[in-house]
Amino acid sequence: MSNPHRHSVRDPLQRPAPWAGVAARSALLVLLLLTGLNGGVLPARVRAAALSPLTTTQAFAPPPILASAAALLDADTGQWLYLKNADQPLPMASTTKMMTALLAIRAGRLNDLVRVSHAAATIGESTMGLHEGERVSMRDLLYGLLLPSGNDAAIAIAEHVAGSQTAFVALMNAAAQAMGLSETHFTSPYGFADTPDGDDPAHYASARDLVVLARAVMALPLFARIVSTKHYVVRATRHNREHVLDSVDTIIYWYPGADGIKPGWTSGAGICQVVDARRFGHHLIAVLLHTPNLFTDARDLLNYGFGDFAWKRSIFPADQKSNTVLTGSGDRQNLYFPATGHSIQGPFLRYYQRHGGINVLGMPRTQVIETGGLAEQYFTNQVLALNQATGRMSPLPLGEQAVPSPSWLLPVKPAGNTSWRTYFARSGHTITYRFRACYLRYGGPATFGYPISEKSWLGKNLVQYFADAEFIWLPQSTADCPIAMAPLGQDRLYQAGLLPPLSPLLPRPVTGEAPLGTAPGAGPPAVDGPAPAPTHVP
């Protein structure tokens, strides 16, 4: 006899067999691989023959960079990977000092003792702490120029190399012209002006020009060594005082592979950053001008360039894995997740926002993928499917597919509803206590489908299956909703070989992780981390 619940797994508007086991999951994944996937929020199509992580989970969309201008270069090949207003001249603050260092190193008098003038000693703002009359080697001045971003060091270098700041600025502009930096002009060797916003209108550069300049200076071994240094001490001698120098380049303290080069800030220029990073055999140079969020922009841009969105938390307390970037408005809204490199748009975003968001579905693990008449998007805990003919959005019945045994589906004796218990005659199962509270809080049947099992122990986890989800109890949690969602969408991607093997198959939350309902900014919900697989099925 045919099973009245059975249907094709390609159609999310019906229901499959109410249990799936290992064999059924394998068949599902073979079907997935044979039918092919198409990637993007509908920006691109992928043929089945091209199916791979690079065309699905690692088909990252360009990130929504918040900076006024940005540029990203593959420094090995010379290929531009990302450009935003890259040729717009903008104030660039202390990133100016890259050119100052370039001319100083090219001058080749690194052991010269440079006498500190009154102008250098009294410039103020960011300094290395020079005093009038002391003599400091050119090499040590370069550390003072680039680590604490010393304006005093910049003036001392300029006066020693060219005789005056004015003459040195002329050399800077001549070098810029020779290097083809057509949207760059300097008026000082340090990038700060005595104006209300700290900028001279005639002192500017484009993001593209700064990348070109950065590539040139990073080719100089001394410069590269200095900007990768976090701490340096100029020892006291009979010529100079001791100067303890620490790098103000925050990126090198937390981003893997970052090895310089120069930040900058004025109230007019905002936060500026030039960064060099090397990983996986790739060398990237990125520039951000006037960014309101340095750690988000820098990480998003570099992760995009490396094609690696393994989470890297910065040194800033507000930086959390659950943070998102929302751009656009109305039907053009785009919700971007720096932790995965994917975004949600259109009807998928509307469904996501109405059905528990990150607490229920987790984070997006792909862009939208077209599969025949469906458009699907994979999330940590679920897969959403849009029937493009009818416009109907439904979650795939992953809970039904994950049930470990048909015996779990056997209906129980009907029970009366109380304040702590609800019996669903439609499926023949009951939800009680905290499972019930969490189920109802996030939309009940409309979000999770009906319960298809009772609460039961699966190895060391107390779980309950619903048509579209699996709940896992977190016994040590003190939250009102001490439930984690099983990462069923992520499981499906791992088993299909569409996620890099960075974590074990079938990762599960472990006791003590954050529960369902964790607020954004307080850490991610316990849905992404690996944990031991169950060893016993009751």
Secondary structure, DSSP 8 states (H G I E B T S, - for coil): ---TT---TT-TTS---S--HHHHHHHHHHHHHHH----TTTT----GGG-SGGGTTT--------SSEEEEEETTTTEEEEEESTT--B--GGGGHHHHHHHHHHHT-TT-EEE--HHHHT--SS-----TT-EEEHHHHHHHHHSS--HHHHHHHHHHHHSSHHHHHHHHHHHHHHTT-TT-B-SSSSS--SSTTS--TT-BB-HHHHHHHHHHHHTSHHHHHHHT-SEEEE---SS---EEEE---GGGGTSTTEEEEEEEEETTTEEEEEEEEEETTEEEEEEEEEES-HHHHHHHHHHHHHT-------S-TT--TT--EEES-GGG-EEEETTTTEEEEHHHHHHHHHTTHHHHT--B-S--EEETTEEEEEBSS-EEEEETTT--EEE--HHHHH-S-GGGG---------SSEEEETTTTEEEEHHHHHHHHHTTTHHHH--B-S--EEETTEEEEEETTEEEEE-TT--SSS-EEE--HHHHHHHHTT-S-SSS-SS----TTS--TT--TTS---TTSS---------
